Amino acid sequence: MKKVKITKPLVLKKGKELFGNTSKFTMWLNTDSIAMGCKPITLWETKKGLSMIYDELVRIECGIVC
């Protein structure tokens, strides 16, 4: 199984799909997350942080559709 490279455009795409638009995704990024222990936007500039944000978006998505 090939590992997907987590990039800002990929995370932005996932966030827009999940929240419906960029504005709502940006609001989520700037809101304290109990699960993540911080505002997700504070993780935006590192590869590890982007991966953490993407993983959280997948968990949220799974909670909605799974």
Contact map, one row per residue, 1 for C-alpha under 8 A:
111000000000000000000000000000000000000000000000000000000000000000
111100000000000000000000000000000000000000000000000000000000000000
111110000000000000000000000000000000000000000000000000000000000000
011111000000000000000000000000000000000000000000000000000000000000
001111100000000000000000000000000000000000000000000000000000000000
000111110110000000000000000000000000000000000010011001000000000000
000011111110000000000000000000000000000000000010010000000000000000
000001111111000000000000000000000000000000010000010000000000000000
000000111111100000000000000000000000000000000000000000000000000000
000001111111110000000000000000000000000000000000000000000000000000
000001111111111000000000000000000000000000000000010011000000000000
000000011111111100000100000000000000000000000000000000000000000000
000000001111111110000000000000000000000000000000000000000000000000
000000000111111111000000000000000000000000000000000001001000000000
000000000011111111111100100000000000000000000000000000001000000000
000000000001111111111101100000000000000000000000000000000000000000
000000000000111111111000000000000000000000000000000000000000000000
000000000000011111110000100000000000000000000000000000001000100000
000000000000001111111101100000000000000000000000000000000000000000
000000000000001111111101100000000000000000000000000000000000000000
000000000000001110111111100000000000000000000000000000000000000000
000000000001001100111111110000000000000000000000000000000000000000
000000000000000000001111111000000000000000000000000000000000000000
000000000000000100111111111100000000000000000000000000000000000000
000000000000001101111111111110000000000000000000000000000000000000
000000000000000000000111111111000000000000000000000000000000000000
000000000000000000000011111111100000000000000000000000000000000000
000000000000000000000001111111100000000100000000000000000000000000
000000000000000000000000111111100000001110000000000000000000000000
000000000000000000000000011111110000001110000000000000000000000000
000000000000000000000000001111111000001100000000000000000000000000
000000000000000000000000000001111100111100000000000000000000000000
000000000000000000000000000000111111111100000000000000000000000000
000000000000000000000000000000011111110000000000000000000000000000
000000000000000000000000000000001111100000000000000000000000000000
000000000000000000000000000000001111111100000000000000010000000000
000000000000000000000000000000011111111000000000000000000000000000
000000000000000000000000000000011101111101000000000000000000000000
000000000000000000000000000011111001111111100000000000000000000000
000000000000000000000000000111111001011111110000000010000000000000
000000000000000000000000000011000000001111110000000000000000000000
000000000000000000000000000000000000011111111000000000000000000000
000000000000000000000000000000000000001111111101110110000000000000
000000010000000000000000000000000000000111111100110010000000000000
000000000000000000000000000000000000000001111110110000000000000000
000000000000000000000000000000000000000000111111110000000000000000
000001100000000000000000000000000000000000001111111000000000000000
000000000000000000000000000000000000000000100111111100000000000000
000000000000000000000000000000000000000000111111111110000000000000
000001110010000000000000000000000000000000111111111111000000000000
000001000000000000000000000000000000000000000011111111100000000000
000000000000000000000000000000000000000000100001111111110000000000
000000000010000000000000000000000000000100110000111111111000000000
000001000010010000000000000000000000000000000000011111111100000000
000000000000000000000000000000000000000000000000001111111110000000
000000000000000000000000000000000001000000000000000111111111000000
000000000000011001000000000000000000000000000000000011111111100000
000000000000000000000000000000000000000000000000000001111111110000
000000000000000000000000000000000000000000000000000000111111111000
000000000000000000000000000000000000000000000000000000011111111100
000000000000000001000000000000000000000000000000000000001111111111
000000000000000000000000000000000000000000000000000000000111111111
000000000000000000000000000000000000000000000000000000000011111111
000000000000000000000000000000000000000000000000000000000001111111
000000000000000000000000000000000000000000000000000000000000111111
000000000000000000000000000000000000000000000000000000000000111111
